[in-house]
């Protein structure tokens, strides 16, 4: 998004996103070891989705824990970010008000 603030905290990732990163690296390594060149993007994506569907509750819980920590990080960073924005906005308003009442 062109209007996005570059200073805003990064959005939290889902458990599947973390699983996807890990599984994709594993699949690429397996494919390279097998000599098939790594597979296409679509093939790897389909394989990752199948592995996620087949993942045990314990395996998914590991990624859910990572995602929960990321959501907490996002919440804390968002609070800090909003406080900074609010502080900057109030400081600007105070300066404007104090300069409005000044003698010419």
Residue pairs with C-beta under 8 A, 6 or more apart in sequence:
7 81
8 81
9 73
9 74
9 77
9 78
9 80
9 81
10 74
11 74
12 67
12 70
12 71
12 73
12 74
13 67
13 70
14 67
15 60
15 63
15 64
15 66
15 67
16 52
16 63
17 67
18 63
18 66
18 67
18 70
19 48
19 51
19 52
19 55
19 60
19 63
20 48
20 52
23 47
23 48
23 51
23 52
24 44
24 48
27 39
27 44
27 47
27 48
28 38
28 39
28 44
31 37
31 38
31 39
31 44
32 38
38 44
39 47
52 60
